[in-house]
C-alpha cells in the first residue's frame, strides 16, 4: 500500500461526489454504472450494487492494480477489469462508465459516432463503439481498451459509455460532453443525415484552439482597461 490513508479518504469521497453529480445530471440510474480514480498504485472504485446517485464514501472500495482488496467492506464493481485495464495502460487518472440514455441509444445503432461538432475533438474526434460483450467480462474490457486507443471516450455497443481523463473532474466533464454530443446527433439524425467535420476542418479547429488558448479565461490587458 503506497498511497497515504488521507489521500485514499479524499479520493473515496471524490468518487462518491462524482457519482452523485452524474446522477443529478441524469447520466446514472440505480446501480448501473461505475466510477474509479487511481492514486499511485491503488484504485478507489465504486462498489457493486450501490445506488450511485446516493453514493457515500464508505461505498467506495480500494483495490490494488491486481484487484486485491486494500480498503473498504464491499465488493468492487463487476466492471473492475475494465477500470484496472484503463488504469494499467494509462497510469494515474480516472474512469467513468455510465448507461447514460443518449449515449446508450447511439451505441445501439452506430459503429462510431462521427465528429459532428468540434467539441468532440476534446475527446479525440470520432468516437468508436466497442463490440458488444457480456458485462464484467475480460472480452468487454479488452474491446473497450481498443476503442479507447487515442481517445478519451468510447461507446459500448448496446450497453453505455466510458470516459477517461487524468483527473476525476475531467472524466466527469468528458462523460457530460459525450452525452450532449450523442443527444445532438440524435436530433440531427431525426432531420436528415448529420454532416461530419472532415480532416482539414478538424485540423483548423485544433490550430485555432491552440492559437487562441481556447477554453480558458483571458484577462483584459491593462492598456485596454485604462482606455475604458
C-alpha positions in Angstrom: 0.0 0.0 0.0 1.7 3.2 -1.2 -0.9 5.9 -1.1 -1.5 7.7 2.3 -4.6 7.0 4.2 -5.6 10.7 4.0 -5.2 10.6 0.2 -7.3 7.5 -0.1 -10.0 9.0 2.1 -10.1 12.1 -0.1 -10.4 10.0 -3.3 -13.1 7.8 -1.9 -15.1 11.0 -1.1 -14.3 12.4 -4.5 -15.6 9.3 -6.2 -18.8 9.4 -4.2 -19.2 13.1 -5.0 -18.7 12.4 -8.7 -21.4 9.7 -8.7 -23.9 12.0 -7.1 -23.2 14.7 -9.6 -23.6 12.2 -12.5 -26.8 11.0 -11.0 -28.1 14.6 -10.7 -27.2 15.2 -14.4 -29.2 12.1 -15.4 -26.3 10.0 -16.6 -26.6 7.4 -13.8 -29.7 5.5 -12.8 -29.9 3.0 -9.9 -26.9 0.7 -9.6 -26.0 1.0 -13.3 -22.5 2.4 -14.0 -19.2 2.8 -12.1 -16.5 5.3 -11.4 -12.9 5.0 -10.3 -9.8 7.0 -9.7 -6.2 5.8 -9.4 -3.8 7.2 -6.8 -0.3 5.9 -7.3 -0.8 2.1 -7.4 -4.2 2.0 -5.7 -7.6 2.4 -7.3 -10.7 3.8 -5.5 -13.8 2.3 -7.3 -17.5 2.2 -6.7 -18.9 -0.9 -5.0 -21.1 -3.3 -6.9 -24.8 -3.0 -6.2 -24.5 0.5 -4.7 -27.1 3.2 -5.7 -24.8 5.6 -7.4 -26.9 8.8 -7.2 -26.8 8.4 -3.4 -23.3 7.0 -3.0 -21.3 7.7 0.2 -17.5 7.4 0.7 -17.9 4.1 2.6 -19.5 2.6 -0.5 -16.2 3.1 -2.4 -13.7 0.2 -2.3 -10.0 0.5 -2.7 -8.0 -2.2 -4.6 -4.5 -2.5 -6.0 -3.8 -2.8 -9.7 -4.2 -6.6 -9.5 -7.7 -6.2 -8.0 -6.8 -7.2 -4.5 -8.9 -5.5 -1.8 -7.0 -2.9 0.2 -9.7 -0.9 2.0 -13.5 -1.0 2.3 -16.1 -3.6 3.3 -17.9 -4.0 -0.1 -17.0 -5.9 -3.2 -15.9 -3.7 -6.1 -17.9 -3.2 -9.3 -18.4 -6.1 -11.7 -16.6 -3.9 -14.3 -13.4 -3.9 -12.3 -11.4 -5.5 -15.2 -12.3 -2.6 -17.4 -11.2 0.0 -14.9 -8.0 -1.7 -14.0 -7.2 -2.2 -17.7 -7.5 1.5 -18.4 -5.5 2.4 -15.3 -2.7 0.0 -16.0 -2.4 1.2 -19.6 -2.7 5.0 -19.0 -1.4 5.5 -15.5 -3.0 7.5 -12.7 -6.3 9.1 -13.6 -10.0 8.4 -13.6 -12.6 6.4 -15.4 -16.3 7.0 -15.7 -18.7 4.3 -17.0 -22.4 5.2 -17.4 -25.6 3.9 -19.0 -26.5 7.5 -20.0 -29.6 7.5 -22.2 -28.3 9.4 -25.2 -25.0 7.6 -25.3 -26.6 4.2 -24.8 -29.2 4.8 -27.6 -26.4 5.8 -30.1 -24.4 2.7 -29.0 -27.4 0.5 -30.1 -27.3 1.9 -33.7 -23.9 3.2 -34.8 -20.5 1.6 -35.3 -18.9 5.0 -34.5 -20.1 8.5 -33.6 -18.8 10.8 -36.2 -17.2 14.1 -35.3 -20.3 16.2 -35.9 -19.2 19.1 -33.7 -15.7 20.5 -33.0 -16.1 20.0 -29.2 -15.8 16.2 -29.8 -12.2 16.9 -30.6 -11.7 17.3 -26.8 -12.4 13.5 -26.7 -10.2 12.7 -29.7 -12.7 13.2 -32.5 -14.8 10.3 -33.9 -15.9 8.1 -31.0 -15.6 4.3 -31.6 -18.2 1.8 -30.5 -16.7 -1.2 -28.8 -18.3 -4.5 -30.0 -20.9 -6.0 -27.6 -19.7 -8.4 -24.9 -21.3 -9.5 -21.7 -20.8 -7.0 -18.8 -18.0 -7.7 -16.4 -16.1 -10.0 -18.8 -12.4 -9.7 -19.9 -13.7 -9.7 -23.5 -15.6 -6.5 -22.8 -12.7 -4.9 -21.0 -10.4 -5.6 -23.9 -12.7 -4.4 -26.6 -13.2 -1.1 -24.7 -9.5 -0.6 -24.3 -9.1 -1.0 -28.0 -11.9 1.5 -28.7 -10.3 4.0 -26.3 -6.9 3.9 -28.1 -6.0 7.5 -28.8 -9.4 8.7 -27.4 -10.8 9.9 -24.1 -14.1 8.3 -24.7 -15.7 5.2 -26.2 -19.2 3.8 -26.6 -20.0 0.2 -25.7 -22.4 -1.4 -28.1 -25.9 -1.9 -26.6 -24.5 -1.0 -23.2 -23.3 2.5 -22.5 -20.3 4.8 -22.5 -16.9 5.1 -20.8 -14.6 8.1 -20.5 -11.2 8.6 -19.0 -9.0 11.5 -18.0 -6.0 12.5 -15.9 -8.4 13.8 -13.2 -11.8 12.7 -11.9 -13.3 16.1 -12.7 -12.2 15.9 -16.3 -13.5 12.4 -16.7 -16.9 13.5 -15.4 -16.9 16.5 -17.9 -16.0 14.1 -20.7 -19.0 12.0 -19.8 -21.2 15.0 -19.9 -19.8 16.2 -23.2 -20.2 12.7 -24.8 -23.8 12.6 -23.6 -24.5 16.0 -25.1 -22.9 15.1 -28.4 -25.0 11.9 -28.6 -28.1 13.9 -28.0 -27.2 16.4 -30.7 -26.5 13.5 -33.1 -29.9 12.0 -32.4 -31.7 15.3 -33.0 -29.8 15.9 -36.2 -30.4 12.4 -37.5 -34.1 12.9 -37.0 -34.0 15.7 -39.6 -31.6 14.0 -42.1 -28.0 12.7 -42.4 -25.8 14.6 -40.0 -22.7 16.3 -41.5 -19.3 15.4 -40.0 -16.3 17.6 -39.9 -13.6 16.4 -42.4 -9.9 16.1 -41.5 -9.0 19.6 -42.7 -11.8 21.2 -40.7 -10.7 19.3 -37.6 -7.1 20.4 -38.0 -8.2 24.0 -38.5 -10.2 23.8 -35.2 -7.2 22.4 -33.3 -4.9 25.1 -34.7 -7.4 27.9 -33.8 -7.9 26.5 -30.3 -4.1 26.4 -29.7 -3.6 29.9 -31.1 -6.5 31.4 -29.0 -5.9 29.3 -25.9 -9.5 28.2 -26.3 -11.4 27.1 -23.2 -9.7 29.4 -20.7 -10.5 32.9 -19.5 -8.4 35.8 -20.7 -7.9 39.0 -18.5 -8.2 42.3 -20.4 -4.8 43.8 -20.9 -4.1 46.8 -18.6 -3.9 49.2 -21.5 -7.4 48.3 -22.6 -8.7 48.6 -19.1 -7.3 52.2 -18.8 -8.9 53.2 -22.0 -12.4 52.4 -20.9 
